[in-house]
Amino acid sequence: MNRFLFTTILLLALSSCELNKVITSAPNHYIRDTKEIINLVKSKSHHPKWLVLQGRANITQNNQKVFVNINIINRKDSLVWISARAPFGIEMFRAQITQDSIFFINRLAKNFYKKTIKESIVFMSHDLTFCNIQELITANPRFSIDQYILKFNNETFYLYSDSSSFSINKNYKIHSAKYFKNGESLEVILENYVLSDNFPRKHTVTIKGKETLEASVTYTKVDFKKPKKILFEIPKSYDEIY
């Protein structure tokens, strides 16, 4: 359950993106093709050196529900740090992702493991790289291809392909993204933007494949300043899992 919980929290982290700033110089009726929309989204992408998030996550799988409080620290080109606590304050796990490795501490079982990203994270037959993870955290997801079918309805752009689809609102913010392959799918919905920083405070992740999982997170703190400290130390008494 703890391995599943870590993977879920990581997917929530991947969906926690600082989306693009509002474009006011290009009214919707001037948009002619998908490349123009994609370029508009990419042109406003932001790569913060630091991103600090705090929130509450609600995870459901096979009629089991888990509620955790999460903290995420992202440092550009360096690391992703994640901590999950039970509602009553006890830390359940702590993880740190570097450019090539994942370190995971299970506080409840008093053990830890360290593995390569390739060994730890595989989704939809693809290995996730550290670059992929940080691109998503900082709201720079790669469009899988440039050739999409474009539709426009109720002030929303819809892009469709054989492997992914996106909905983009009139301010050129991604509202939803869905990726699918071999009967599996991952969908992310981003809601409740705050105008001061253009960051969506609610994220919902739905995974469908061999099992179905739904997770939602509400962020109560979003900060782009360097944190005072980042603590990650494996207690000597903990057992290593190989």
C-alpha positions as CSV (number, residue, x, y, z in Angstrom):
1,M,0.0,0.0,0.0
2,N,2.9,2.4,0.8
3,R,4.5,1.8,-2.6
4,F,1.1,2.4,-4.3
5,L,0.7,5.5,-2.2
6,F,4.1,6.9,-3.1
7,T,3.4,6.3,-6.8
8,T,0.0,8.1,-6.5
9,I,1.5,11.1,-4.7
10,L,4.1,11.3,-7.4
11,L,1.5,11.3,-10.1
12,L,-0.3,14.1,-8.2
13,A,3.0,15.9,-8.1
14,L,3.3,15.5,-11.8
15,S,-0.1,17.0,-12.3
16,S,0.6,19.9,-10.1
17,C,1.8,22.4,-12.7
18,E,2.2,26.1,-12.7
19,L,0.2,26.8,-15.8
20,N,0.8,29.5,-18.4
21,K,0.1,33.2,-17.9
22,V,-2.9,34.7,-19.6
23,I,-2.5,35.9,-23.2
24,T,-4.5,39.0,-24.0
25,S,-3.0,39.9,-27.4
26,A,-4.5,37.1,-29.4
27,P,-8.3,36.8,-29.4
28,N,-9.7,33.3,-29.9
29,H,-11.1,34.0,-33.4
30,Y,-7.6,34.7,-34.7
31,I,-6.5,31.1,-33.9
32,R,-6.2,29.1,-37.2
33,D,-4.5,25.9,-36.4
34,T,-3.2,23.5,-33.7
35,K,0.5,24.6,-34.1
36,E,-0.5,28.2,-33.3
37,I,-2.3,27.1,-30.1
38,I,0.6,24.8,-29.0
39,N,3.1,27.6,-29.6
40,L,1.0,30.1,-27.6
41,V,0.8,27.7,-24.7
42,K,4.6,27.0,-24.9
43,S,5.5,30.6,-25.3
44,K,4.2,31.4,-21.8
45,S,5.7,28.4,-20.1
46,H,7.5,29.1,-16.9
47,H,10.6,27.4,-15.4
48,P,10.8,28.5,-11.7
49,K,14.0,27.7,-9.9
50,W,11.9,26.8,-6.9
51,L,8.4,25.6,-6.4
52,V,7.0,24.7,-2.9
53,L,3.5,23.2,-2.5
54,Q,1.4,22.1,0.5
55,G,-1.9,20.5,0.3
56,R,-4.4,17.7,1.1
57,A,-4.8,14.6,-1.0
58,N,-7.8,12.2,-1.3
59,I,-7.0,8.9,-3.0
60,T,-9.5,6.1,-3.9
61,Q,-8.7,2.7,-5.2
62,N,-10.8,-0.5,-5.0
63,N,-13.2,1.2,-2.5
64,Q,-10.2,2.0,-0.3
65,K,-9.7,5.7,0.6
66,V,-6.6,7.3,1.9
67,F,-6.3,10.9,3.1
68,V,-2.9,12.5,3.4
69,N,-1.3,15.9,3.8
70,I,1.5,16.4,1.3
71,N,4.5,18.8,0.9
72,I,6.4,19.0,-2.3
73,I,9.6,20.9,-3.1
74,N,10.9,21.2,-6.6
75,R,14.3,22.6,-7.5
76,K,15.0,23.1,-11.2
77,D,17.4,20.6,-12.7
78,S,18.2,19.2,-9.3
79,L,15.6,17.5,-7.1
80,V,12.0,16.8,-6.2
81,W,11.3,16.3,-2.5
82,I,8.0,14.8,-1.2
83,S,6.6,14.2,2.2
84,A,3.2,12.7,3.1
85,R,1.7,12.8,6.6
86,A,-1.5,11.3,8.0
87,P,-4.2,13.7,8.9
88,F,-3.2,13.6,12.6
89,G,0.4,14.7,11.7
90,I,2.5,11.5,11.7
91,E,4.8,11.4,8.6
92,M,4.1,8.2,6.6
93,F,6.9,8.5,4.0
94,R,9.5,10.9,2.6
95,A,11.0,10.7,-0.8
96,Q,13.6,12.5,-2.8
97,I,14.1,12.3,-6.6
98,T,17.3,13.3,-8.2
99,Q,18.3,13.3,-11.9
100,D,19.0,9.5,-11.9
101,S,17.6,8.1,-8.6
102,I,14.7,7.8,-6.2
103,F,15.2,7.6,-2.4
104,F,12.2,6.4,-0.4
105,I,11.8,6.3,3.4
106,N,8.9,4.4,4.9
107,R,8.4,5.8,8.4
108,L,5.7,3.3,9.4
109,A,7.7,0.2,8.4
110,K,11.1,1.7,9.4
111,N,12.7,0.8,6.1
112,F,14.0,2.5,2.9
113,Y,15.0,1.9,-0.7
114,K,17.0,3.6,-3.3
115,K,16.6,2.8,-7.0
116,T,17.0,4.3,-10.4
117,I,14.1,6.2,-11.8
118,K,13.9,3.6,-14.6
119,E,13.5,0.8,-12.0
120,S,10.9,2.7,-10.0
121,I,8.5,4.5,-12.4
122,V,7.0,2.9,-15.4
123,F,3.6,4.1,-16.7
124,M,1.8,3.1,-19.9
125,S,4.9,1.2,-21.2
126,H,7.1,4.2,-20.9
127,D,9.9,5.1,-18.5
128,L,9.6,8.5,-16.9
129,T,12.8,10.6,-16.8
130,F,13.7,13.2,-14.3
131,C,13.4,15.8,-17.1
132,N,9.8,14.6,-17.7
133,I,8.9,14.9,-14.1
134,Q,10.2,18.5,-13.8
135,E,8.6,19.5,-17.0
136,L,5.2,18.4,-15.7
137,I,5.7,20.0,-12.2
138,T,6.6,23.3,-13.8
139,A,3.8,23.1,-16.3
140,N,5.8,22.4,-19.4
141,P,4.3,19.0,-20.6
142,R,5.4,17.9,-24.0
143,F,2.7,17.6,-26.6
144,S,3.3,14.1,-28.0
145,I,2.8,15.2,-31.6
146,D,2.1,18.3,-33.6
147,Q,-0.7,16.9,-35.7
148,Y,-4.0,17.1,-33.7
149,I,-7.6,17.5,-34.8
150,L,-8.7,20.9,-33.6
151,K,-12.2,21.7,-32.4
152,F,-13.6,24.8,-30.7
153,N,-16.7,24.8,-28.5
154,N,-17.9,27.1,-25.6
155,E,-14.7,29.1,-25.6
156,T,-12.6,26.0,-25.2
157,F,-10.1,24.5,-27.7
158,Y,-9.9,20.7,-28.0
159,L,-6.9,18.9,-29.4
160,Y,-7.2,15.2,-30.3
161,S,-4.7,12.6,-31.5
162,D,-4.5,8.8,-31.3
163,S,-2.4,9.0,-28.1
164,S,-3.5,12.1,-26.2
165,S,-6.1,14.9,-26.0
166,F,-6.1,18.4,-24.4
167,S,-8.7,21.0,-23.5
168,I,-7.4,24.6,-23.4
169,N,-9.5,27.5,-22.2
170,K,-9.9,30.9,-23.7
171,N,-6.9,32.2,-21.7
172,Y,-4.7,29.4,-23.2
173,K,-4.5,27.4,-19.9
174,I,-4.6,23.7,-20.0
175,H,-7.8,22.6,-18.3
176,S,-7.4,18.8,-18.9
177,A,-4.9,16.5,-20.4
178,K,-5.4,12.8,-21.2
179,Y,-2.8,10.2,-22.4
180,F,-3.7,6.7,-23.5
181,K,-2.0,3.6,-24.8
182,N,-2.7,-0.1,-24.9
183,G,-5.9,0.2,-23.0
184,E,-4.4,2.3,-20.2
185,S,-5.1,6.0,-19.7
186,L,-4.0,8.9,-17.4
187,E,-6.2,12.0,-17.2
188,V,-5.4,15.2,-15.3
189,I,-8.0,17.9,-14.6
190,L,-6.8,21.3,-13.3
191,E,-9.3,23.7,-11.6
192,N,-9.6,26.7,-9.3
193,Y,-7.0,29.0,-10.6
194,V,-5.8,31.9,-8.5
195,L,-5.2,35.0,-10.7
196,S,-2.3,36.3,-8.7
197,D,0.0,33.4,-9.7
198,N,-2.1,31.5,-12.4
199,F,-1.8,28.3,-10.4
200,P,-4.7,25.8,-10.2
201,R,-5.4,24.9,-6.6
202,K,-7.4,21.7,-7.3
203,H,-6.1,18.7,-9.3
204,T,-7.8,15.5,-10.1
205,V,-5.9,12.5,-11.5
206,T,-7.7,9.4,-12.9
207,I,-5.8,6.3,-13.9
208,K,-7.5,3.5,-15.8
209,G,-5.8,0.2,-16.7
210,K,-5.5,-3.1,-14.8
211,E,-6.9,-1.1,-11.9
212,T,-8.7,2.2,-11.6
213,L,-7.5,4.9,-9.3
214,E,-8.8,8.4,-8.7
215,A,-6.9,11.0,-6.6
216,S,-7.6,14.6,-6.0
217,V,-5.4,17.2,-4.2
218,T,-6.2,20.7,-3.0
219,Y,-3.2,23.0,-2.5
220,T,-3.3,25.4,0.4
221,K,0.1,26.9,-0.2
222,V,2.0,27.7,-3.4
223,D,5.4,29.5,-3.1
224,F,8.2,30.2,-5.6
225,K,10.8,31.2,-3.0
226,K,13.7,29.0,-1.9
227,P,12.7,27.0,1.3
228,K,14.8,27.6,4.4
229,K,15.9,24.0,4.5
230,I,15.4,20.6,2.9
231,L,15.8,17.6,5.2
232,F,16.4,14.1,3.9
233,E,18.3,11.8,6.2
234,I,17.9,8.0,6.4
235,P,18.0,6.8,10.0
236,K,20.8,4.3,10.6
237,S,18.4,1.9,12.2
238,Y,16.2,1.5,9.1
239,D,16.4,-1.6,7.0
240,E,17.2,-1.3,3.3
241,I,14.8,-3.0,0.8
242,Y,16.5,-4.4,-2.3
